[in-house]
């Protein structure tokens, strides 16, 4: 994944555009940024260590709005980012979920699923997410998230996992 400057075409009222342009958020959570996609850890309060977000750099609502280049690159980007979640967390599976209601900017939640943890099972993970957001369950420890982000950046630098060919 080749890193490039901040995304163009940011929408002024979009929370995802704001996060992706914010220097503090980029320093804490951003793992890598290519021409089309940005990979970051879910910001605090993070529901789980390794809960990554794959965002489009361009402000768009979802796959129906892809350019031909984005459509071609989407599958490899999701596959690569999902493999990174698995590498970092040793999870059993990776859920990929995108609703687009909280912010109308494509951002896919890549969620580590651990067979022994019922809180990460299917729709229970949504209940876990809401409970963490409401302060009813503990969030992932910030130090653990920071460590995971640094390990992910190191993997990117070492070329252990190769990003999509387009980046």
N, C-alpha and C positions, 0 to 999 in steps of 0.2 A: 504494500500500500504506500503510495508516494504521498508525502505531505505537501500541502499547498496552502495559500493564504485563506483568510476567512471567506465564508460563502458569499456569493453575490446574490442579489435579488432578495435580500431579507425583507420580510413583511413587518411593518412597524408595530402591529398589534399581536404578533405571533410569539407565544411563550417559548417555543422550540428555537425560533430564530434568535430570540434574546439570549437563551442559554448558550447557544452555539457561537455567539459573538462576545459573550461576557468573558473577559480575561481571567477572572478568578475561577469561574466554572471550567474554563478550558485547562487551566493549570491543575486543578484538582481532579477532574474526571475524564478529560479527553485522552483517548488512547491513540487515535490516528485519524487523519483526515485526508481524503483523496479528492479528486476532481468532482466526484459524484456523491460520495458517501462519507459520513463522519461516524466514528465509533467512539462511544463514551460509556462510562459506568453510570448507572442511575444515581442521581445526586442524593445527598442526605435529605431526609432519612431514607436510606437505601433499604428496601425490603429484605434483600439477601446479598451476601457477598457474591459477586459474579453476575449480578443482574445487569446485563449490558443493554445499551440502546444503539440501534443502527438507524441513523437519521439521513434523510436526503439533504445534501448541501443546499440544493435549490428549494425554495419554498414551493411545495406542491402537496396536494391533498392525499394522493395515493397512487397506486399503479395505473389507474385509468388515465392519469395525467402524465405518464412517463413519455419522454422523448424516445425515439428508437434506440439511442445509445444507452439510456437508463434501463430500458426494458431488457436489452441484451446483457447488461452488467448486473442486474438485480440478483438473479439466481446465484451466480458465483460469489457475490458479496455476502449474501445471507449464509451460504454454505461456509465460507471462510470465517465469518464472525461467529457462527455457531460452533465451529471446530475450536475456535479460540476459547469460548466459554467452557467447552468440555476439557480442553487442555489445562485451563487455569483452575478449574474447580473439581475435576475428576467426577463430575456428575454422570448420572446414568443416561439422561436425555437432555435435550435443550428444547424448551417450548419457544415458539416464535409467534408473538401476538401483536396485532395492530388493529386498533379501533378507530383512531382519528377523531374522537369526540372531545377529548380533553383539550386537544390542540389540533387544529386542522392542518397539520404539517406532518408528512410521513415520518414516523418514528416507530420502529419495531422493537418491542420488548423481547430480549433474548434471555430466557429465564432458566437457570439451572434446576433440573429436576432430580432429586435424590430419592431413590426407591424407599429408603428407610425413614424418610421424613414426610408424614402425611400432610403437613402444611404446604408442601410443594406439589401435591397431587392435583391434576386437572383443575377444576374450577375452585378448589380450595386455595389455590395460589392467589386468586382474586380476593378472597376473604382475608388472606394473610396481608396482601397489599393494603387493603382498606384499613385493617387493624393497625398496621404500622403507621400509616398516614394519620390515623386518629390518635396515636399515642397509646393504644391499648396493648400493643406488643412492642417489644424492643426492636429497634432498627439494627441493621448490621453495624458492628463497631466501625467507626470512622477510620481507625488505624488499620483495620483489616481491609477496608475498601481501598485506602491509599496504597497499601502493600500490593494488592491485586492489580491496581492501575499501573504501578511501577513495573511489576512482573510482565504485564501485558505489553507495555512499551518496550521492555527489554526483548521480548519475543519478536516484536515488530522489527527492532534494530538488528537482531541476530539473524533474521530471516528464517527462524524456525518454522514459522507458518508463512506461506506466500499468499499475498493478497491477490485480488483479481488482476488479470493481465492488463486491464484498461487503466489501472491506477498508476 
